[in-house]
Amino acid sequence: MNGRRSWWPILFAVAVVAALAVAVSVVGQVLDPDDKVNRADLVALVVAALAFAAPVVLWARRRATPAPPASEETITAAKTTLTNLVAEQWRTEATIRSLGDPEPIPVSWHLTDDPGLMDHPRLIGHQPLTFTATGDRIPRLAENFRALRRRRLVITGGPGSGKTTLAVQLLLHLADDHRPEEPVPVLFTIAGWDTTAQPRLHDWLAARLAQDYPALTNPAYGPDAARTLVGRGHILPILDGLDELPGDARASAIAALNGSLAERDQFILTSRTGELAAALDQAGDVLTAAAVIAPRPLTPQAAAGYVRTCLPPRPRHDWTPVIEALENADRPGLAEVASTALGLWLIRTVYITPSTDPAPLVGPLADDRGRLRAHLLDHLIPAAIQARPPTRAPPSTSGPATPGPWDTWLCQSATPGKNDQPHQTHREKPPCRALVRAHGLGRVRARGRARRRARVRARERRTLRMVGRRNHRPTSGPGGTCPPQPDGVPRRRPPPGAAAHGRACLPVPPRRPARPSRRPAHRSARIRAIGGVRPVRVRSCRRRRIPG
């Protein structure tokens, strides 16, 4: 409820009571009041009308009365529950992504050098405005964020620069170090926001919050707890992936974002630098009072130090050539890949975690950034599955060049479905086979085709078990058939260990005749000749006519 009285339940109840009163009066005029039976019927009708009208009146009163506003204790309990759920969810996700294993990648962040991407500095924070931090020192980054006047931050960068990783790290720190007066950080994918259907950001946030965290629908937190939390400013939305929207939708999202936020509203937004600049240029405005930060490329010394930190004290293979190539930056492809957070994460996931020989990193691939990146992506999924195997084994296994059931599931989950967000339809998702080829997994066998083959094989095995040894009996030795006898009776040899009573062959018992089917055939049914087989006519089950 929105706190206002609703009048339509009262009008509905009045209409029902009036209809019942008219019905009772009409019936009373028709019946004879001097007749005892008619009087009894009239009294019963009145009692039934009252019994029907009473619940309707009570329901209308309950629906028309506005719900009381949620108390501060209820809001605090809802915030605590939401904070715990968000922290648990993204702590698990950070463990899966190995964001802190053994330590975060030391990406350096600073205020953007492009003045056209950011609002006036005096609206953002205290002068002189400074915002410097690194990915391995998140507490300092959180303090810089809290020092902003309206706590609005835009994280930009190129592909694979660590924008989403930084947003997740900041979310975890704000959730773990949550203060009672601060909002709860919640990450949303902004690609699901359709500004034409929901122009206000708060409406979309409330709907997504109730959908993603159904625990807020508990009646103990009051009616519509998600909308209450959003409306009172208790949610810090972390909007990830503005660049995933189409061009026109990006500009509309920026305009709707500026038009929806009040002075106390906060947000964190991630986007690629080029797409953000194009959207701001198309919208004709910047994000109000928002600081914009960008990453610096990782230095060769920082990349080599991170690789050295991830290695065990006594690695299985020799990493000295790789570390020297990183420090000296004499292999352009390897140096360019290792200058981003995504490149270092790929090197760690594909080679360091599974203890694989790193010789290809300093081979011919090290001079070509594209080939080296494609090589790392080709081996990413097998290495990730090997490092964290699924909890339930797939029905079959396959080699690294042949896709297995998990690859099939990955492709089928990437096909468009009913759960796709509104703006995701502008990107044509590649078909399953093309997607797997892009990641170097080879051809994918459809799950339905594999299941059909398995059913055929199981049916063949059952048929062989039903036939038994009758058609697969050896022609000699124990249990085999005997040569033809003069009397013409088929015989067989006794099985091993059975008493033959002095006879070398035993008569074969006659087979039990098959029971005729009692199911009548259709009168027009015929078994036609296929492959030279003589057609057999099936007897009709036509009902005979009995003469009168």
Secondary structure as GFF3:
##gff-version 3
##sequence-region A 1 548
A	DSSP	alpha_helix	8	30	.	.	.	ID=ss1
A	DSSP	alpha_helix	36	64	.	.	.	ID=ss2
A	DSSP	alpha_helix	72	97	.	.	.	ID=ss3
A	DSSP	beta_strand	108	111	.	.	.	ID=ss4
A	DSSP	three_ten_helix	115	117	.	.	.	ID=ss5
A	DSSP	alpha_helix	121	124	.	.	.	ID=ss6
A	DSSP	beta_strand	133	134	.	.	.	ID=ss7
A	DSSP	alpha_helix	138	146	.	.	.	ID=ss8
A	DSSP	beta_strand	152	155	.	.	.	ID=ss9
A	DSSP	alpha_helix	163	176	.	.	.	ID=ss10
A	DSSP	beta_strand	184	189	.	.	.	ID=ss11
A	DSSP	three_ten_helix	190	192	.	.	.	ID=ss12
A	DSSP	alpha_helix	201	212	.	.	.	ID=ss13
A	DSSP	three_ten_helix	214	217	.	.	.	ID=ss14
A	DSSP	three_ten_helix	219	221	.	.	.	ID=ss15
A	DSSP	alpha_helix	225	231	.	.	.	ID=ss16
A	DSSP	beta_strand	235	240	.	.	.	ID=ss17
A	DSSP	three_ten_helix	242	244	.	.	.	ID=ss18
A	DSSP	alpha_helix	247	260	.	.	.	ID=ss19
A	DSSP	beta_strand	267	270	.	.	.	ID=ss20
A	DSSP	alpha_helix	273	283	.	.	.	ID=ss21
A	DSSP	beta_strand	291	296	.	.	.	ID=ss22
A	DSSP	alpha_helix	300	310	.	.	.	ID=ss23
A	DSSP	alpha_helix	320	328	.	.	.	ID=ss24
A	DSSP	alpha_helix	332	337	.	.	.	ID=ss25
A	DSSP	alpha_helix	341	347	.	.	.	ID=ss26
A	DSSP	pi_helix	348	352	.	.	.	ID=ss27
A	DSSP	three_ten_helix	359	362	.	.	.	ID=ss28
A	DSSP	three_ten_helix	364	367	.	.	.	ID=ss29
A	DSSP	alpha_helix	369	378	.	.	.	ID=ss30
A	DSSP	alpha_helix	380	387	.	.	.	ID=ss31
A	DSSP	alpha_helix	405	413	.	.	.	ID=ss32
A	DSSP	three_ten_helix	422	426	.	.	.	ID=ss33
A	DSSP	alpha_helix	432	438	.	.	.	ID=ss34
A	DSSP	alpha_helix	447	467	.	.	.	ID=ss35
A	DSSP	beta_strand	491	492	.	.	.	ID=ss36
A	DSSP	beta_strand	506	507	.	.	.	ID=ss37
A	DSSP	beta_strand	526	527	.	.	.	ID=ss38
A	DSSP	beta_strand	536	537	.	.	.	ID=ss39
###
